[in-house]
Amino acid sequence: MGWFTKDDHEAAHNEGQDDGAKAGATGESHYTGMLFSGRSWEEQQSYNQGYEHGKSTTSD
């Protein structure tokens, strides 16, 4: 993960899905942006997809 390694889209997507599921369950944002995660832009897109998917599976 991060700027100096190969992009890991699966891991980023899974992280996003976990955070999205938490957000959907609690109603609070658990979103982690690029600045705090150290993800590349491409990884962040995978995270965003996972986040939306995770959120949609838990929210009403």
Backbone bond lengths (Angstrom), bond angles and torsions (degrees), N, CA, C in turn:
res aa  C-N    CA-C-N  psi(-1)  N-CA   C-N-CA  omega(-1)  CA-C   N-CA-C  phi
1 M - - - 1.459 - - 1.528 109.77 -
2 G 1.290 114.69 146.76 1.453 117.44 172.39 1.512 113.30 108.26
3 W 1.300 113.85 -169.30 1.459 121.06 -171.74 1.520 113.52 -77.69
4 F 1.293 118.81 -23.35 1.456 120.66 -170.86 1.520 113.23 -106.40
5 T 1.317 116.87 1.44 1.452 120.05 -179.03 1.519 109.34 -122.84
6 K 1.314 115.31 167.85 1.458 121.32 177.40 1.535 108.54 -62.44
7 D 1.330 115.71 139.91 1.457 119.10 178.89 1.527 110.78 -59.73
8 D 1.308 115.84 135.07 1.462 121.00 179.15 1.525 107.56 -115.67
9 H 1.329 115.14 89.02 1.455 119.24 -173.99 1.527 112.45 -70.78
10 E 1.313 116.25 -33.82 1.456 119.31 -179.60 1.528 110.95 -64.22
11 A 1.323 115.62 -46.21 1.462 119.95 179.64 1.526 110.71 -64.31
12 A 1.329 116.53 -42.42 1.463 120.22 -179.68 1.526 110.31 -63.98
13 H 1.323 116.52 -41.05 1.464 121.28 179.32 1.519 110.29 -64.10
14 N 1.329 116.46 -43.83 1.459 120.92 -179.86 1.523 111.65 -64.45
15 E 1.324 116.60 -40.70 1.469 120.30 176.39 1.519 110.12 -60.80
16 G 1.327 115.17 -44.67 1.454 119.99 179.37 1.510 111.67 -61.17
17 Q 1.317 115.79 -40.80 1.458 120.06 -179.37 1.523 110.56 -65.19
18 D 1.327 116.91 -41.46 1.464 121.05 177.15 1.521 111.07 -61.30
19 D 1.341 116.05 -48.42 1.461 120.33 -178.62 1.522 110.88 -65.50
20 G 1.328 116.41 -39.26 1.461 120.43 178.93 1.516 111.67 -64.72
21 A 1.318 116.20 -39.67 1.461 120.38 178.73 1.525 110.34 -64.50
22 K 1.322 116.83 -40.83 1.468 121.00 176.57 1.521 110.09 -61.72
23 A 1.323 115.88 -43.94 1.464 120.67 -179.05 1.522 110.57 -63.17
24 G 1.325 116.75 -42.80 1.453 120.53 179.42 1.517 111.77 -64.97
25 A 1.322 116.64 -36.65 1.463 121.57 -177.22 1.529 111.80 -74.78
26 T 1.332 116.66 -36.04 1.465 119.67 -173.42 1.525 113.01 -101.64
27 G 1.327 117.18 -17.64 1.457 120.24 -176.35 1.519 112.83 78.76
28 E 1.326 117.26 6.15 1.459 121.54 178.38 1.516 108.90 -112.03
29 S 1.316 116.44 149.85 1.462 119.92 179.45 1.517 110.66 -73.62
30 H 1.308 115.83 129.85 1.468 121.04 173.94 1.524 109.22 -117.15
31 Y 1.324 116.00 23.78 1.457 122.00 -175.20 1.523 111.17 -69.71
32 T 1.324 115.90 136.05 1.458 121.25 176.29 1.522 108.70 -115.95
33 G 1.314 116.59 115.87 1.460 120.96 -179.60 1.513 112.67 -81.48
34 M 1.320 115.57 174.83 1.463 121.48 -176.41 1.524 113.14 -60.59
35 L 1.315 117.45 -38.32 1.468 120.20 -176.72 1.522 111.74 -60.80
36 F 1.333 115.92 -37.46 1.461 119.14 -174.64 1.514 112.44 -91.21
37 S 1.329 117.34 -20.58 1.460 119.70 -176.21 1.519 112.46 -95.62
38 G 1.340 117.51 -25.64 1.453 120.50 -174.93 1.519 113.35 78.22
39 R 1.333 116.89 10.92 1.457 120.44 178.48 1.521 111.24 -74.55
40 S 1.318 116.14 153.66 1.463 121.06 172.35 1.529 108.37 -76.80
41 W 1.339 115.92 169.18 1.469 119.89 -179.73 1.522 110.83 -59.79
42 E 1.340 116.49 -41.75 1.465 120.32 -179.21 1.524 111.09 -65.11
43 E 1.325 116.27 -42.15 1.463 119.60 177.74 1.524 110.45 -63.66
44 Q 1.321 116.32 -37.36 1.458 120.10 -178.74 1.538 110.49 -63.59
45 Q 1.324 117.36 -34.06 1.467 119.71 177.10 1.526 110.60 -64.04
46 S 1.319 116.63 -39.84 1.463 120.63 176.88 1.520 110.27 -65.27
47 Y 1.326 115.57 -41.18 1.466 120.44 177.09 1.523 110.31 -60.32
48 N 1.331 116.36 -45.69 1.465 120.98 -179.12 1.522 111.62 -59.90
49 Q 1.325 116.65 -42.44 1.468 120.63 178.47 1.518 110.15 -62.72
50 G 1.310 116.44 -45.20 1.461 121.11 178.80 1.518 111.42 -62.97
51 Y 1.326 115.64 -40.73 1.466 121.20 -179.23 1.528 110.43 -61.21
52 E 1.329 116.15 -48.92 1.464 120.72 -179.89 1.527 111.00 -62.35
53 H 1.321 115.64 -40.23 1.463 119.92 179.83 1.524 110.63 -66.34
54 G 1.318 115.99 -45.69 1.460 120.19 179.64 1.518 111.50 -62.31
55 K 1.316 116.02 -40.54 1.453 121.10 -179.24 1.529 110.67 -66.57
56 S 1.327 116.14 -40.26 1.462 119.99 -177.15 1.526 112.19 -69.45
57 T 1.326 117.30 -23.26 1.450 119.48 -178.85 1.534 112.80 -82.86
58 T 1.343 116.96 -14.57 1.463 119.37 -176.13 1.515 114.37 -115.66
59 S 1.350 116.98 -25.46 1.467 118.07 -177.33 1.526 109.94 -81.79
60 D 1.299 116.11 164.31 1.469 121.39 -177.41 1.521 111.26 -70.70
